[in-house]
Amino acid sequence: MCQGIKATSRYVTITCDKSNEQNLKKHAKKILMMPSTSENEEEDRLKDIHHHLSTNKSSSNASASWLPLESNPSIFTSYAENTSHLPQTWEFVDVLGFGGGAKDDLLLLSPTESNPSDTTVAGAIFLFPTTDAIYTERSLQKARLRKHNQRHHDVLSRNIFHLEQVKGFGNACGTIAATHVLLNSGLALPDIPDPFNDSSGGKASPLSAYKKSCINTPDSVDQDHDRLRRQRGEMLVHTQELHNISDSSAQNTASQTQCPQSGDTYLGHHYCAFVPVKIDGNIHVVELDGTKIRPIDHGMIDGNNNNDNNDNNNAFLRAVANVVKREWMALEPNRIDFSLMALVKKA
């Protein structure tokens, strides 16, 4: 495990009543009036956040920041179960061997230790160290994004729920990554669960209430995706129910390391998410990072012409592993503090 967290177990299941949902909608209208953030405002939002965390350890807002989540499948499963109507047949698991070599048989899932070709995969979460080499590549990627096929990125932005990791979250990038996976879990395969399906006694899940409270129209995406993703981030950081659940998950007894007392603790790592998205009939690997200006399309997976969902799941997870090795691990070949998890359906 790569990141710190431990304490007492406090599972909290919270639903959003109508009065609270109305308050969230009022707050959303206020946020929408905020000025848009220029892409040039900061060189790298992640670097800016981490600089703030590393130089402001005694921040007066520390108690308001969200606690960081340990890179632990049980922690992320707890968050998913308590924020959405995730069926009990689904869970986060570790992906093992993704950096060990080129052979197909190196990619396994734990604790089931099954081959991913036998498992339905809804998305993946990747933890990586924030080093100078990785910051440099992020800066180069941002410059490429500004020049590359803006129309394609606009299409992605309209079809994917992407939110910004605003500074009020502190170091809660794990929560952002898990939320990105859950909010985009049905974009490729029909049998992946929909967290917005109000199947629990007719009550909306906390994530469902949050999404419905966000102002989300195609027109607003076309006009200003920067403003929209920031609005979504501000909406989430002010949703106390989800804050409570996230902090409860961070303090779960399944944690293997000590939970920081403050969400403003600098840990030197960052999470991002990967989801399979069907674009023009083909499944693509799309990266979602709350500190990046837009979703990142890493291309089609192998086996797109295969109607076998198991083969597509296998290809998606292997494609994610290849992206991780090429875009991150190759930059820091001597580092071992990388980890990958996947949201899968239990065998």
PEDAMO-V693573 format. One record per residue. N is the residue number from 1. SS is DSSP state (h for helix, s for strand, l for the rest). PHI is phi in degrees with one decimal (none if undefined). OMEGA is omega as a letter, one per 20 degrees, with the letter a starting at -180 (none if undefined). Layout:
BEGIN
n = <N N>
ss = <SS SS>
phi = <PHI PHI>
omega = <OMEGA OMEGA>
END
This chain:
BEGIN
n = <1 2 3 4 5 6 7 8 9 10 11 12 13 14 15 16 17 18 19 20 21 22 23 24 25 26 27 28 29 30 31 32 33 34 35 36 37 38 39 40 41 42 43 44 45 46 47 48 49 50 51 52 53 54 55 56 57 58 59 60 61 62 63 64 65 66 67 68 69 70 71 72 73 74 75 76 77 78 79 80 81 82 83 84 85 86 87 88 89 90 91 92 93 94 95 96 97 98 99 100 101 102 103 104 105 106 107 108 109 110 111 112 113 114 115 116 117 118 119 120 121 122 123 124 125 126 127 128 129 130 131 132 133 134 135 136 137 138 139 140 141 142 143 144 145 146 147 148 149 150 151 152 153 154 155 156 157 158 159 160 161 162 163 164 165 166 167 168 169 170 171 172 173 174 175 176 177 178 179 180 181 182 183 184 185 186 187 188 189 190 191 192 193 194 195 196 197 198 199 200 201 202 203 204 205 206 207 208 209 210 211 212 213 214 215 216 217 218 219 220 221 222 223 224 225 226 227 228 229 230 231 232 233 234 235 236 237 238 239 240 241 242 243 244 245 246 247 248 249 250 251 252 253 254 255 256 257 258 259 260 261 262 263 264 265 266 267 268 269 270 271 272 273 274 275 276 277 278 279 280 281 282 283 284 285 286 287 288 289 290 291 292 293 294 295 296 297 298 299 300 301 302 303 304 305 306 307 308 309 310 311 312 313 314 315 316 317 318 319 320 321 322 323 324 325 326 327 328 329 330 331 332 333 334 335 336 337 338 339 340 341 342 343 344 345 346 347>
ss = <l l l l l l l l l l l l l l s l l h h h h h h h h h h h h h h h l l l l l l l l l l l l h h h h h h h h h h h l l l l l l h h h l s l l l l l l h h h h h h h h h h h l l l l l l s s s s s s s l l l l l l l h h h l s s s l l l l s h h h l l s s s s s s s s s l l h h h h h h h h h h h h h h h h l l h h h h h h h h h h l l l l l l l h h h s l l h h h h h h h h h h h l l l l l l l l l l l l l l l l s l l s l s h h h h h h h h l l l l h h h h h h l h h h h h h h h h h h h h l l h h h h h h h h h h h l l l l l l l l l l l l l l l l l l s s s s s s s s s s s l l s s s s s s s l l l l l l l s s s s s l l l l l l l l h h h h h h h h h h h h h h h h h h h l h h h h l l l l l l s s s s s s s l l>
phi = <none -109.4 -135.9 -79.1 178.5 -173.2 168.9 -95.5 -86.4 -140.0 -72.3 -127.9 -109.5 -126.9 -112.2 -101.5 -79.1 -63.9 -64.5 -68.6 -63.9 -65.5 -63.7 -64.1 -64.8 -62.4 -65.2 -62.4 -64.6 -66.4 -64.9 -62.0 -81.6 -67.4 -66.4 -67.9 -90.0 -71.0 -63.0 -89.9 -61.9 -142.5 -63.2 -152.9 -59.9 -62.4 -62.2 -65.1 -63.4 -67.5 -63.8 -61.1 -65.8 -76.3 -112.9 -132.6 -69.5 -109.1 -57.3 -68.4 -97.6 -58.4 -68.8 -86.8 -74.1 -81.3 -69.2 -73.1 -95.2 -66.4 -74.3 -145.5 -54.9 -64.9 -65.4 -71.9 -65.9 -59.1 -61.7 -65.2 -65.6 -93.1 -108.8 -141.0 -86.7 -72.6 -59.8 -66.8 -80.8 -113.2 -161.0 -87.0 -135.6 -75.0 -103.6 -105.6 79.4 -69.9 -111.2 -86.2 162.2 -96.9 -68.6 -61.2 -77.2 -83.4 -92.6 -130.1 -111.0 -127.3 -84.8 -69.8 50.9 -100.7 -75.9 -60.5 -67.7 -97.9 -129.3 -79.2 -114.2 -93.7 172.7 -139.9 -127.0 -119.9 -110.6 -141.2 -76.4 -96.8 -107.5 -59.6 -64.6 -71.9 -60.9 -62.1 -65.7 -61.5 -64.3 -65.1 -63.7 -62.4 -64.7 -66.4 -62.3 -66.5 -100.5 -93.1 32.2 -59.0 -61.7 -62.2 -66.6 -65.2 -62.6 -59.9 -63.7 -72.8 -103.9 -122.6 -85.7 -119.7 -123.9 -93.7 -83.0 -73.7 -63.2 -62.4 -72.3 72.0 -103.7 -91.8 -65.8 -65.2 -63.7 -62.0 -63.6 -62.9 -63.9 -61.0 -64.4 -67.5 -77.6 -124.0 -75.1 -108.6 -89.1 -128.9 -119.9 -69.7 -91.4 -78.4 -65.9 -102.8 -68.2 -99.3 -74.3 -77.5 -103.0 -101.3 64.0 78.3 -94.9 -72.7 -72.1 -55.9 -68.5 -63.2 -62.7 -63.6 -64.1 -65.6 -80.5 -75.9 -80.6 -138.2 -127.0 -55.0 -61.3 -68.1 -67.2 -61.9 -72.1 -164.7 -66.5 -58.4 -65.5 -65.2 -67.9 -68.0 -59.8 -63.7 -65.0 -65.1 -62.4 -68.2 -64.9 -99.7 -92.5 -63.1 -58.6 -69.8 -60.6 -60.7 -65.7 -62.5 -65.6 -62.9 -64.5 -62.5 -98.2 -59.5 -66.9 -72.0 -60.4 -105.1 -135.5 -71.6 -74.3 -58.2 -74.6 -128.3 -74.8 -94.6 -78.3 -82.7 -119.3 76.0 -136.2 -148.4 -104.4 -136.8 -119.7 -129.3 -132.4 -81.9 -125.7 -85.5 -126.5 53.4 85.2 -114.9 -89.1 -112.2 -91.4 -117.5 -91.0 -124.7 -133.7 -66.3 -107.4 -108.9 -74.5 -164.9 -59.4 -111.3 -87.3 -92.6 101.3 -72.0 -85.9 -69.0 88.6 -62.1 -87.2 -92.4 -81.9 -81.6 -62.2 -62.2 -64.2 -66.0 -62.1 -58.5 -66.0 -62.1 -66.0 -68.2 -64.4 -61.2 -59.9 -66.2 -63.1 -61.0 -67.1 -77.2 -89.6 -124.9 -66.7 -65.7 -76.8 -134.0 -64.9 -96.2 -91.2 -117.8 -91.5 -113.7 -148.5 -133.5 -122.9 -134.3 -91.3 -131.5 -89.7 -61.3 -66.6>
omega = <a a a r r r a a r r a r a r a r a a r r r r r r r r a a r a a r r r r r r r a a r a a a r r r r a r r a a a a a a a r a a a a a a r r r r r a a a r a r r r a a a r a r a r a r a a r r r r a r a r a a a a a a r a a r r j a a r r a r r a r a a a a r a r a r r a r a r r a r r r r r r r r a a a a r a a r r r r r a r a a r a a a r r a a r a a a a r r r a r r r r a a a a a a a a a a r a r a a r a a a r r a r r r r r r r a a a r r a r r a a r a a a r r r a a r r r r r r a a r r a r a r r a a r r r r a a a r r a r a r r a a r r r r a r r a r r a r r r a r a a r a r r r a r r a a r r a r r a r r r a r r r r a a a a a r r r r r a r a r r r r r r a a a a a a r r a a a r r a r r a r r r a r a r none>
END
